[in-house]
Amino acid sequence: MPRYFFDINANGRHTADEIGVNLNSPDDVRHAVSWTLTAIAMEAKQPGPRSYIASVRDEFGDVVYTATLTFTDTFDEARRLP
């Protein structure tokens, strides 16, 4: 089973994956990245635009998949939640 490494850039902060994960197929890679980026975005505390990028390397160090999640939120100040 191939091993993939997920390097994450979250709002300009880069984290390189040194452990990796075994996945069966390109669809499994895409699914895992979707869950990973969404989970990272959900943990963010700051408001406003945020960007998350995952670059997936194979066991040879070649980037085989890249995904970007951009999240923007704003409050209408006139109707701001308490």
PDB file of N, CA, C and O in Angstrom:
ATOM      1  N   MET A   1       0.857  -1.171   0.000  1.00  0.00           N
ATOM      2  CA  MET A   1       0.000   0.000   0.000  1.00  0.00           C
ATOM      3  C   MET A   1       0.908   1.241   0.000  1.00  0.00           C
ATOM      4  O   MET A   1       1.841   1.321   0.799  1.00  0.00           O
ATOM      5  N   PRO A   2       0.645   2.192  -0.877  1.00  0.00           N
ATOM      6  CA  PRO A   2       1.479   3.394  -0.961  1.00  0.00           C
ATOM      7  C   PRO A   2       1.351   4.286   0.278  1.00  0.00           C
ATOM      8  O   PRO A   2       0.293   4.360   0.902  1.00  0.00           O
ATOM      9  N   ARG A   3       2.445   4.954   0.613  1.00  0.00           N
ATOM     10  CA  ARG A   3       2.459   5.905   1.731  1.00  0.00           C
ATOM     11  C   ARG A   3       2.475   7.318   1.159  1.00  0.00           C
ATOM     12  O   ARG A   3       3.209   7.618   0.218  1.00  0.00           O
ATOM     13  N   TYR A   4       1.643   8.183   1.750  1.00  0.00           N
ATOM     14  CA  TYR A   4       1.527   9.575   1.324  1.00  0.00           C
ATOM     15  C   TYR A   4       1.800  10.493   2.506  1.00  0.00           C
ATOM     16  O   TYR A   4       1.501  10.161   3.653  1.00  0.00           O
ATOM     17  N   PHE A   5       2.370  11.652   2.207  1.00  0.00           N
ATOM     18  CA  PHE A   5       2.731  12.638   3.206  1.00  0.00           C
ATOM     19  C   PHE A   5       1.990  13.927   2.915  1.00  0.00           C
ATOM     20  O   PHE A   5       2.057  14.450   1.803  1.00  0.00           O
ATOM     21  N   PHE A   6       1.274  14.447   3.923  1.00  0.00           N
ATOM     22  CA  PHE A   6       0.438  15.631   3.762  1.00  0.00           C
ATOM     23  C   PHE A   6       1.152  16.845   4.334  1.00  0.00           C
ATOM     24  O   PHE A   6       1.240  16.991   5.553  1.00  0.00           O
ATOM     25  N   ASP A   7       1.656  17.705   3.487  1.00  0.00           N
ATOM     26  CA  ASP A   7       2.255  18.962   3.919  1.00  0.00           C
ATOM     27  C   ASP A   7       1.159  20.017   3.907  1.00  0.00           C
ATOM     28  O   ASP A   7       0.460  20.179   2.907  1.00  0.00           O
ATOM     29  N   ILE A   8       1.007  20.732   5.014  1.00  0.00           N
ATOM     30  CA  ILE A   8      -0.103  21.674   5.175  1.00  0.00           C
ATOM     31  C   ILE A   8       0.420  23.092   5.345  1.00  0.00           C
ATOM     32  O   ILE A   8       1.351  23.342   6.110  1.00  0.00           O
ATOM     33  N   ASN A   9      -0.197  24.013   4.615  1.00  0.00           N
ATOM     34  CA  ASN A   9       0.049  25.434   4.794  1.00  0.00           C
ATOM     35  C   ASN A   9      -1.272  26.025   5.276  1.00  0.00           C
ATOM     36  O   ASN A   9      -2.254  26.071   4.536  1.00  0.00           O
ATOM     37  N   ALA A  10      -1.280  26.477   6.527  1.00  0.00           N
ATOM     38  CA  ALA A  10      -2.487  27.057   7.112  1.00  0.00           C
ATOM     39  C   ALA A  10      -2.229  28.528   7.391  1.00  0.00           C
ATOM     40  O   ALA A  10      -1.553  28.875   8.359  1.00  0.00           O
ATOM     41  N   ASN A  11      -2.769  29.386   6.543  1.00  0.00           N
ATOM     42  CA  ASN A  11      -2.621  30.832   6.701  1.00  0.00           C
ATOM     43  C   ASN A  11      -1.158  31.251   6.775  1.00  0.00           C
ATOM     44  O   ASN A  11      -0.785  32.096   7.590  1.00  0.00           O
ATOM     45  N   GLY A  12      -0.349  30.665   5.933  1.00  0.00           N
ATOM     46  CA  GLY A  12       1.055  31.040   5.864  1.00  0.00           C
ATOM     47  C   GLY A  12       1.969  30.251   6.772  1.00  0.00           C
ATOM     48  O   GLY A  12       3.187  30.417   6.708  1.00  0.00           O
ATOM     49  N   ARG A  13       1.413  29.390   7.622  1.00  0.00           N
ATOM     50  CA  ARG A  13       2.238  28.566   8.509  1.00  0.00           C
ATOM     51  C   ARG A  13       2.338  27.161   7.922  1.00  0.00           C
ATOM     52  O   ARG A  13       1.331  26.472   7.761  1.00  0.00           O
ATOM     53  N   HIS A  14       3.556  26.747   7.606  1.00  0.00           N
ATOM     54  CA  HIS A  14       3.794  25.483   6.913  1.00  0.00           C
ATOM     55  C   HIS A  14       4.158  24.382   7.910  1.00  0.00           C
ATOM     56  O   HIS A  14       4.959  24.583   8.823  1.00  0.00           O
ATOM     57  N   THR A  15       3.546  23.215   7.708  1.00  0.00           N
ATOM     58  CA  THR A  15       3.875  22.026   8.497  1.00  0.00           C
ATOM     59  C   THR A  15       4.150  20.884   7.541  1.00  0.00           C
ATOM     60  O   THR A  15       3.301  20.539   6.719  1.00  0.00           O
ATOM     61  N   ALA A  16       5.341  20.290   7.645  1.00  0.00           N
ATOM     62  CA  ALA A  16       5.717  19.161   6.790  1.00  0.00           C
ATOM     63  C   ALA A  16       5.422  17.855   7.515  1.00  0.00           C
ATOM     64  O   ALA A  16       5.766  17.689   8.685  1.00  0.00           O
ATOM     65  N   ASP A  17       4.788  16.945   6.815  1.00  0.00           N
ATOM     66  CA  ASP A  17       4.459  15.624   7.347  1.00  0.00           C
ATOM     67  C   ASP A  17       5.675  14.716   7.217  1.00  0.00           C
ATOM     68  O   ASP A  17       6.156  14.470   6.111  1.00  0.00           O
ATOM     69  N   GLU A  18       6.165  14.228   8.329  1.00  0.00           N
ATOM     70  CA  GLU A  18       7.315  13.332   8.314  1.00  0.00           C
ATOM     71  C   GLU A  18       6.934  11.892   8.577  1.00  0.00           C
ATOM     72  O   GLU A  18       7.784  11.005   8.501  1.00  0.00           O
ATOM     73  N   ILE A  19       5.663  11.641   8.888  1.00  0.00           N
ATOM     74  CA  ILE A  19       5.206  10.288   9.220  1.00  0.00           C
ATOM     75  C   ILE A  19       4.482   9.638   8.053  1.00  0.00           C
ATOM     76  O   ILE A  19       4.796   8.509   7.678  1.00  0.00           O
ATOM     77  N   GLY A  20       3.518  10.341   7.477  1.00  0.00           N
ATOM     78  CA  GLY A  20       2.757   9.812   6.343  1.00  0.00           C
ATOM     79  C   GLY A  20       1.653   8.869   6.771  1.00  0.00           C
ATOM     80  O   GLY A  20       1.505   8.516   7.941  1.00  0.00           O
ATOM     81  N   VAL A  21       0.888   8.479   5.772  1.00  0.00           N
ATOM     82  CA  VAL A  21      -0.234   7.561   5.992  1.00  0.00           C
ATOM     83  C   VAL A  21      -0.358   6.665   4.765  1.00  0.00           C
ATOM     84  O   VAL A  21      -0.139   7.109   3.638  1.00  0.00           O
ATOM     85  N   ASN A  22      -0.707   5.416   4.988  1.00  0.00           N
ATOM     86  CA  ASN A  22      -0.916   4.477   3.879  1.00  0.00           C
ATOM     87  C   ASN A  22      -2.343   4.615   3.368  1.00  0.00           C
ATOM     88  O   ASN A  22      -3.300   4.574   4.141  1.00  0.00           O
ATOM     89  N   LEU A  23      -2.471   4.780   2.059  1.00  0.00           N
ATOM     90  CA  LEU A  23      -3.786   4.897   1.430  1.00  0.00           C
ATOM     91  C   LEU A  23      -3.808   4.051   0.168  1.00  0.00           C
ATOM     92  O   LEU A  23      -2.782   3.866  -0.487  1.00  0.00           O
ATOM     93  N   ASN A  24      -4.988   3.539  -0.165  1.00  0.00           N
ATOM     94  CA  ASN A  24      -5.126   2.598  -1.277  1.00  0.00           C
ATOM     95  C   ASN A  24      -5.201   3.213  -2.661  1.00  0.00           C
ATOM     96  O   ASN A  24      -4.728   2.620  -3.630  1.00  0.00           O
ATOM     97  N   SER A  25      -5.796   4.405  -2.765  1.00  0.00           N
ATOM     98  CA  SER A  25      -6.105   4.918  -4.099  1.00  0.00           C
ATOM     99  C   SER A  25      -6.079   6.440  -4.131  1.00  0.00           C
ATOM    100  O   SER A  25      -6.074   7.082  -3.081  1.00  0.00           O
ATOM    101  N   PRO A  26      -6.063   7.025  -5.334  1.00  0.00           N
ATOM    102  CA  PRO A  26      -6.173   8.485  -5.439  1.00  0.00           C
ATOM    103  C   PRO A  26      -7.452   9.023  -4.795  1.00  0.00           C
ATOM    104  O   PRO A  26      -7.441  10.115  -4.227  1.00  0.00           O
ATOM    105  N   ASP A  27      -8.543   8.277  -4.877  1.00  0.00           N
ATOM    106  CA  ASP A  27      -9.788   8.719  -4.232  1.00  0.00           C
ATOM    107  C   ASP A  27      -9.629   8.770  -2.712  1.00  0.00           C
ATOM    108  O   ASP A  27     -10.173   9.659  -2.057  1.00  0.00           O
ATOM    109  N   ASP A  28      -8.881   7.816  -2.154  1.00  0.00           N
ATOM    110  CA  ASP A  28      -8.627   7.833  -0.714  1.00  0.00           C
ATOM    111  C   ASP A  28      -7.781   9.043  -0.326  1.00  0.00           C
ATOM    112  O   ASP A  28      -8.000   9.637   0.730  1.00  0.00           O
ATOM    113  N   VAL A  29      -6.820   9.413  -1.169  1.00  0.00           N
ATOM    114  CA  VAL A  29      -5.999  10.596  -0.919  1.00  0.00           C
ATOM    115  C   VAL A  29      -6.883  11.837  -0.916  1.00  0.00           C
ATOM    116  O   VAL A  29      -6.814  12.648   0.008  1.00  0.00           O
ATOM    117  N   ARG A  30      -7.704  11.986  -1.935  1.00  0.00           N
ATOM    118  CA  ARG A  30      -8.590  13.148  -2.046  1.00  0.00           C
ATOM    119  C   ARG A  30      -9.537  13.233  -0.850  1.00  0.00           C
ATOM    120  O   ARG A  30      -9.741  14.311  -0.292  1.00  0.00           O
ATOM    121  N   HIS A  31     -10.100  12.124  -0.468  1.00  0.00           N
ATOM    122  CA  HIS A  31     -11.028  12.089   0.665  1.00  0.00           C
ATOM    123  C   HIS A  31     -10.309  12.479   1.966  1.00  0.00           C
ATOM    124  O   HIS A  31     -10.838  13.265   2.752  1.00  0.00           O
ATOM    125  N   ALA A  32      -9.122  11.940   2.191  1.00  0.00           N
ATOM    126  CA  ALA A  32      -8.367  12.246   3.402  1.00  0.00           C
ATOM    127  C   ALA A  32      -7.978  13.723   3.458  1.00  0.00           C
ATOM    128  O   ALA A  32      -8.040  14.339   4.522  1.00  0.00           O
ATOM    129  N   VAL A  33      -7.581  14.288   2.327  1.00  0.00           N
ATOM    130  CA  VAL A  33      -7.228  15.709   2.294  1.00  0.00           C
ATOM    131  C   VAL A  33      -8.462  16.570   2.571  1.00  0.00           C
ATOM    132  O   VAL A  33      -8.372  17.556   3.303  1.00  0.00           O
ATOM    133  N   SER A  34      -9.594  16.216   2.007  1.00  0.00           N
ATOM    134  CA  SER A  34     -10.827  16.982   2.241  1.00  0.00           C
ATOM    135  C   SER A  34     -11.170  17.021   3.727  1.00  0.00           C
ATOM    136  O   SER A  34     -11.502  18.079   4.262  1.00  0.00           O
ATOM    137  N   TRP A  35     -11.091  15.891   4.384  1.00  0.00           N
ATOM    138  CA  TRP A  35     -11.366  15.824   5.818  1.00  0.00           C
ATOM    139  C   TRP A  35     -10.333  16.603   6.612  1.00  0.00           C
ATOM    140  O   TRP A  35     -10.681  17.302   7.563  1.00  0.00           O
ATOM    141  N   THR A  36      -9.074  16.493   6.237  1.00  0.00           N
ATOM    142  CA  THR A  36      -8.000  17.159   6.963  1.00  0.00           C
ATOM    143  C   THR A  36      -8.136  18.672   6.896  1.00  0.00           C
ATOM    144  O   THR A  36      -8.083  19.345   7.925  1.00  0.00           O
ATOM    145  N   LEU A  37      -8.310  19.214   5.697  1.00  0.00           N
ATOM    146  CA  LEU A  37      -8.425  20.663   5.558  1.00  0.00           C
ATOM    147  C   LEU A  37      -9.665  21.199   6.260  1.00  0.00           C
ATOM    148  O   LEU A  37      -9.619  22.264   6.875  1.00  0.00           O
ATOM    149  N   THR A  38     -10.751  20.484   6.176  1.00  0.00           N
ATOM    150  CA  THR A  38     -11.983  20.904   6.842  1.00  0.00           C
ATOM    151  C   THR A  38     -11.804  20.917   8.357  1.00  0.00           C
ATOM    152  O   THR A  38     -12.251  21.848   9.028  1.00  0.00           O
ATOM    153  N   ALA A  39     -11.159  19.900   8.892  1.00  0.00           N
ATOM    154  CA  ALA A  39     -10.931  19.833  10.345  1.00  0.00           C
ATOM    155  C   ALA A  39     -10.043  20.980  10.812  1.00  0.00           C
ATOM    156  O   ALA A  39     -10.299  21.576  11.858  1.00  0.00           O
ATOM    157  N   ILE A  40      -9.005  21.291  10.048  1.00  0.00           N
ATOM    158  CA  ILE A  40      -8.118  22.401  10.411  1.00  0.00           C
ATOM    159  C   ILE A  40      -8.892  23.717  10.383  1.00  0.00           C
ATOM    160  O   ILE A  40      -8.749  24.537  11.289  1.00  0.00           O
ATOM    161  N   ALA A  41      -9.702  23.923   9.358  1.00  0.00           N
ATOM    162  CA  ALA A  41     -10.487  25.156   9.250  1.00  0.00           C
ATOM    163  C   ALA A  41     -11.471  25.294  10.405  1.00  0.00           C
ATOM    164  O   ALA A  41     -11.701  26.399  10.895  1.00  0.00           O
ATOM    165  N   MET A  42     -12.045  24.196  10.835  1.00  0.00           N
ATOM    166  CA  MET A  42     -13.011  24.236  11.935  1.00  0.00           C
ATOM    167  C   MET A  42     -12.360  24.598  13.263  1.00  0.00           C
ATOM    168  O   MET A  42     -13.033  25.116  14.154  1.00  0.00           O
ATOM    169  N   GLU A  43     -11.080  24.339  13.413  1.00  0.00           N
ATOM    170  CA  GLU A  43     -10.373  24.648  14.648  1.00  0.00           C
ATOM    171  C   GLU A  43      -9.905  26.102  14.721  1.00  0.00           C
ATOM    172  O   GLU A  43      -9.512  26.567  15.791  1.00  0.00           O
ATOM    173  N   ALA A  44      -9.942  26.817  13.613  1.00  0.00           N
ATOM    174  CA  ALA A  44      -9.444  28.191  13.572  1.00  0.00           C
ATOM    175  C   ALA A  44     -10.294  29.092  14.454  1.00  0.00           C
ATOM    176  O   ALA A  44     -11.522  29.009  14.449  1.00  0.00           O
ATOM    177  N   LYS A  45      -9.631  29.945  15.202  1.00  0.00           N
ATOM    178  CA  LYS A  45     -10.337  30.852  16.109  1.00  0.00           C
ATOM    179  C   LYS A  45     -10.520  32.250  15.522  1.00  0.00           C
ATOM    180  O   LYS A  45     -11.454  32.957  15.900  1.00  0.00           O
ATOM    181  N   GLN A  46      -9.649  32.654  14.610  1.00  0.00           N
ATOM    182  CA  GLN A  46      -9.711  34.018  14.097  1.00  0.00           C
ATOM    183  C   GLN A  46     -10.779  34.153  13.014  1.00  0.00           C
ATOM    184  O   GLN A  46     -10.989  33.235  12.221  1.00  0.00           O
ATOM    185  N   PRO A  47     -11.453  35.310  12.986  1.00  0.00           N
ATOM    186  CA  PRO A  47     -12.442  35.569  11.939  1.00  0.00           C
ATOM    187  C   PRO A  47     -11.765  36.055  10.667  1.00  0.00           C
ATOM    188  O   PRO A  47     -10.562  36.318  10.639  1.00  0.00           O
ATOM    189  N   GLY A  48     -12.558  36.167   9.628  1.00  0.00           N
ATOM    190  CA  GLY A  48     -12.051  36.712   8.373  1.00  0.00           C
ATOM    191  C   GLY A  48     -11.537  35.642   7.437  1.00  0.00           C
ATOM    192  O   GLY A  48     -11.677  34.449   7.707  1.00  0.00           O
ATOM    193  N   PRO A  49     -10.940  36.070   6.334  1.00  0.00           N
ATOM    194  CA  PRO A  49     -10.499  35.121   5.317  1.00  0.00           C
ATOM    195  C   PRO A  49      -9.335  34.258   5.797  1.00  0.00           C
ATOM    196  O   PRO A  49      -8.402  34.737   6.441  1.00  0.00           O
ATOM    197  N   ARG A  50      -9.421  32.981   5.467  1.00  0.00           N
ATOM    198  CA  ARG A  50      -8.378  32.029   5.826  1.00  0.00           C
ATOM    199  C   ARG A  50      -8.164  31.104   4.643  1.00  0.00           C
ATOM    200  O   ARG A  50      -9.091  30.810   3.889  1.00  0.00           O
ATOM    201  N   SER A  51      -6.934  30.651   4.492  1.00  0.00           N
ATOM    202  CA  SER A  51      -6.596  29.774   3.370  1.00  0.00           C
ATOM    203  C   SER A  51      -5.790  28.586   3.865  1.00  0.00           C
ATOM    204  O   SER A  51      -4.874  28.731   4.674  1.00  0.00           O
ATOM    205  N   TYR A  52      -6.142  27.419   3.371  1.00  0.00           N
ATOM    206  CA  TYR A  52      -5.482  26.176   3.758  1.00  0.00           C
ATOM    207  C   TYR A  52      -5.096  25.418   2.490  1.00  0.00           C
ATOM    208  O   TYR A  52      -5.916  25.227   1.593  1.00  0.00           O
ATOM    209  N   ILE A  53      -3.845  24.995   2.432  1.00  0.00           N
ATOM    210  CA  ILE A  53      -3.358  24.277   1.257  1.00  0.00           C
ATOM    211  C   ILE A  53      -2.712  22.969   1.716  1.00  0.00           C
ATOM    212  O   ILE A  53      -1.912  22.956   2.652  1.00  0.00           O
ATOM    213  N   ALA A  54      -3.061  21.886   1.056  1.00  0.00           N
ATOM    214  CA  ALA A  54      -2.421  20.598   1.306  1.00  0.00           C
ATOM    215  C   ALA A  54      -1.692  20.175   0.038  1.00  0.00           C
ATOM    216  O   ALA A  54      -2.266  20.146  -1.051  1.00  0.00           O
ATOM    217  N   SER A  55      -0.418  19.848   0.205  1.00  0.00           N
ATOM    218  CA  SER A  55       0.365  19.260  -0.879  1.00  0.00           C
ATOM    219  C   SER A  55       0.697  17.846  -0.447  1.00  0.00           C
ATOM    220  O   SER A  55       1.293  17.634   0.609  1.00  0.00           O
ATOM    221  N   VAL A  56       0.316  16.892  -1.255  1.00  0.00           N
ATOM    222  CA  VAL A  56       0.514  15.490  -0.892  1.00  0.00           C
ATOM    223  C   VAL A  56       1.675  14.922  -1.695  1.00  0.00           C
ATOM    224  O   VAL A  56       1.681  14.952  -2.925  1.00  0.00           O
ATOM    225  N   ARG A  57       2.663  14.401  -0.959  1.00  0.00           N
ATOM    226  CA  ARG A  57       3.817  13.763  -1.589  1.00  0.00           C
ATOM    227  C   ARG A  57       3.684  12.253  -1.508  1.00  0.00           C
ATOM    228  O   ARG A  57       3.139  11.713  -0.545  1.00  0.00           O
ATOM    229  N   ASP A  58       4.190  11.580  -2.535  1.00  0.00           N
ATOM    230  CA  ASP A  58       4.240  10.119  -2.482  1.00  0.00           C
ATOM    231  C   ASP A  58       5.524   9.696  -1.776  1.00  0.00           C
ATOM    232  O   ASP A  58       6.298  10.538  -1.320  1.00  0.00           O
ATOM    233  N   GLU A  59       5.741   8.404  -1.690  1.00  0.00           N
ATOM    234  CA  GLU A  59       6.905   7.889  -0.960  1.00  0.00           C
ATOM    235  C   GLU A  59       8.234   8.218  -1.640  1.00  0.00           C
ATOM    236  O   GLU A  59       9.298   8.003  -1.060  1.00  0.00           O
ATOM    237  N   PHE A  60       8.177   8.740  -2.870  1.00  0.00           N
ATOM    238  CA  PHE A  60       9.385   9.152  -3.586  1.00  0.00           C
ATOM    239  C   PHE A  60       9.650  10.648  -3.456  1.00  0.00           C
ATOM    240  O   PHE A  60      10.649  11.157  -3.964  1.00  0.00           O
ATOM    241  N   GLY A  61       8.733  11.358  -2.762  1.00  0.00           N
ATOM    242  CA  GLY A  61       8.893  12.793  -2.549  1.00  0.00           C
ATOM    243  C   GLY A  61       8.264  13.662  -3.622  1.00  0.00           C
ATOM    244  O   GLY A  61       8.397  14.885  -3.584  1.00  0.00           O
ATOM    245  N   ASP A  62       7.575  13.043  -4.584  1.00  0.00           N
ATOM    246  CA  ASP A  62       6.924  13.799  -5.650  1.00  0.00           C
ATOM    247  C   ASP A  62       5.535  14.252  -5.202  1.00  0.00           C
ATOM    248  O   ASP A  62       4.772  13.469  -4.635  1.00  0.00           O
ATOM    249  N   VAL A  63       5.211  15.524  -5.461  1.00  0.00           N
ATOM    250  CA  VAL A  63       3.871  16.020  -5.148  1.00  0.00           C
ATOM    251  C   VAL A  63       2.904  15.420  -6.162  1.00  0.00           C
ATOM    252  O   VAL A  63       3.045  15.616  -7.369  1.00  0.00           O
ATOM    253  N   VAL A  64       1.916  14.686  -5.648  1.00  0.00           N
ATOM    254  CA  VAL A  64       0.967  13.989  -6.518  1.00  0.00           C
ATOM    255  C   VAL A  64      -0.447  14.579  -6.435  1.00  0.00           C
ATOM    256  O   VAL A  64      -1.309  14.247  -7.249  1.00  0.00           O
ATOM    257  N   TYR A  65      -0.682  15.450  -5.455  1.00  0.00           N
ATOM    258  CA  TYR A  65      -2.021  16.021  -5.302  1.00  0.00           C
ATOM    259  C   TYR A  65      -1.900  17.311  -4.501  1.00  0.00           C
ATOM    260  O   TYR A  65      -1.117  17.397  -3.555  1.00  0.00           O
ATOM    261  N   THR A  66      -2.680  18.305  -4.889  1.00  0.00           N
ATOM    262  CA  THR A  66      -2.735  19.573  -4.167  1.00  0.00           C
ATOM    263  C   THR A  66      -4.189  20.009  -4.056  1.00  0.00           C
ATOM    264  O   THR A  66      -4.957  19.897  -5.012  1.00  0.00           O
ATOM    265  N   ALA A  67      -4.556  20.503  -2.884  1.00  0.00           N
ATOM    266  CA  ALA A  67      -5.916  21.000  -2.676  1.00  0.00           C
ATOM    267  C   ALA A  67      -5.843  22.284  -1.865  1.00  0.00           C
ATOM    268  O   ALA A  67      -4.968  22.448  -1.015  1.00  0.00           O
ATOM    269  N   THR A  68      -6.779  23.195  -2.139  1.00  0.00           N
ATOM    270  CA  THR A  68      -6.862  24.463  -1.421  1.00  0.00           C
ATOM    271  C   THR A  68      -8.277  24.657  -0.907  1.00  0.00           C
ATOM    272  O   THR A  68      -9.254  24.434  -1.622  1.00  0.00           O
ATOM    273  N   LEU A  69      -8.367  25.076   0.344  1.00  0.00           N
ATOM    274  CA  LEU A  69      -9.653  25.437   0.941  1.00  0.00           C
ATOM    275  C   LEU A  69      -9.546  26.888   1.381  1.00  0.00           C
ATOM    276  O   LEU A  69      -8.669  27.242   2.169  1.00  0.00           O
ATOM    277  N   THR A  70     -10.435  27.724   0.872  1.00  0.00           N
ATOM    278  CA  THR A  70     -10.483  29.127   1.275  1.00  0.00           C
ATOM    279  C   THR A  70     -11.788  29.350   2.022  1.00  0.00           C
ATOM    280  O   THR A  70     -12.863  28.974   1.557  1.00  0.00           O
ATOM    281  N   PHE A  71     -11.670  29.970   3.188  1.00  0.00           N
ATOM    282  CA  PHE A  71     -12.832  30.194   4.043  1.00  0.00           C
ATOM    283  C   PHE A  71     -12.900  31.673   4.368  1.00  0.00           C
ATOM    284  O   PHE A  71     -11.929  32.251   4.856  1.00  0.00           O
ATOM    285  N   THR A  72     -14.036  32.284   4.103  1.00  0.00           N
ATOM    286  CA  THR A  72     -14.245  33.693   4.406  1.00  0.00           C
ATOM    287  C   THR A  72     -15.547  33.834   5.170  1.00  0.00           C
ATOM    288  O   THR A  72     -16.583  33.308   4.762  1.00  0.00           O
ATOM    289  N   ASP A  73     -15.484  34.545   6.276  1.00  0.00           N
ATOM    290  CA  ASP A  73     -16.712  34.804   7.020  1.00  0.00           C
ATOM    291  C   ASP A  73     -16.745  36.258   7.458  1.00  0.00           C
ATOM    292  O   ASP A  73     -15.710  36.857   7.750  1.00  0.00           O
ATOM    293  N   THR A  74     -17.941  36.812   7.498  1.00  0.00           N
ATOM    294  CA  THR A  74     -18.135  38.191   7.949  1.00  0.00           C
ATOM    295  C   THR A  74     -19.465  38.284   8.686  1.00  0.00           C
ATOM    296  O   THR A  74     -20.405  37.542   8.401  1.00  0.00           O
ATOM    297  N   PHE A  75     -19.524  39.201   9.629  1.00  0.00           N
ATOM    298  CA  PHE A  75     -20.774  39.500  10.306  1.00  0.00           C
ATOM    299  C   PHE A  75     -21.328  40.792   9.731  1.00  0.00           C
ATOM    300  O   PHE A  75     -20.580  41.720   9.422  1.00  0.00           O
ATOM    301  N   ASP A  76     -22.631  40.841   9.592  1.00  0.00           N
ATOM    302  CA  ASP A  76     -23.306  42.095   9.301  1.00  0.00           C
ATOM    303  C   ASP A  76     -23.378  42.819  10.650  1.00  0.00           C
ATOM    304  O   ASP A  76     -24.133  42.414  11.534  1.00  0.00           O
ATOM    305  N   GLU A  77     -22.598  43.879  10.802  1.00  0.00           N
ATOM    306  CA  GLU A  77     -22.489  44.558  12.098  1.00  0.00           C
ATOM    307  C   GLU A  77     -23.850  45.010  12.635  1.00  0.00           C
ATOM    308  O   GLU A  77     -24.041  45.067  13.849  1.00  0.00           O
ATOM    309  N   ALA A  78     -24.785  45.327  11.759  1.00  0.00           N
ATOM    310  CA  ALA A  78     -26.107  45.764  12.193  1.00  0.00           C
ATOM    311  C   ALA A  78     -26.910  44.603  12.800  1.00  0.00           C
ATOM    312  O   ALA A  78     -27.850  44.822  13.565  1.00  0.00           O
ATOM    313  N   ARG A  79     -26.536  43.392  12.458  1.00  0.00           N
ATOM    314  CA  ARG A  79     -27.285  42.225  12.940  1.00  0.00           C
ATOM    315  C   ARG A  79     -26.360  41.249  13.649  1.00  0.00           C
ATOM    316  O   ARG A  79     -26.638  40.051  13.702  1.00  0.00           O
ATOM    317  N   ARG A  80     -25.296  41.742  14.176  1.00  0.00           N
ATOM    318  CA  ARG A  80     -24.272  40.915  14.845  1.00  0.00           C
ATOM    319  C   ARG A  80     -24.891  40.077  15.951  1.00  0.00           C
ATOM    320  O   ARG A  80     -25.729  40.556  16.714  1.00  0.00           O
ATOM    321  N   LEU A  81     -24.478  38.844  16.028  1.00  0.00           N
ATOM    322  CA  LEU A  81     -24.937  37.939  17.071  1.00  0.00           C
ATOM    323  C   LEU A  81     -24.379  38.376  18.422  1.00  0.00           C
ATOM    324  O   LEU A  81     -23.282  38.929  18.497  1.00  0.00           O
ATOM    325  N   PRO A  82     -25.134  38.126  19.483  1.00  0.00           N
ATOM    326  CA  PRO A  82     -24.641  38.526  20.829  1.00  0.00           C
ATOM    327  C   PRO A  82     -23.433  37.716  21.247  1.00  0.00           C
ATOM    328  O   PRO A  82     -22.899  37.920  22.337  1.00  0.00           O
TER     329      PRO A  82
END
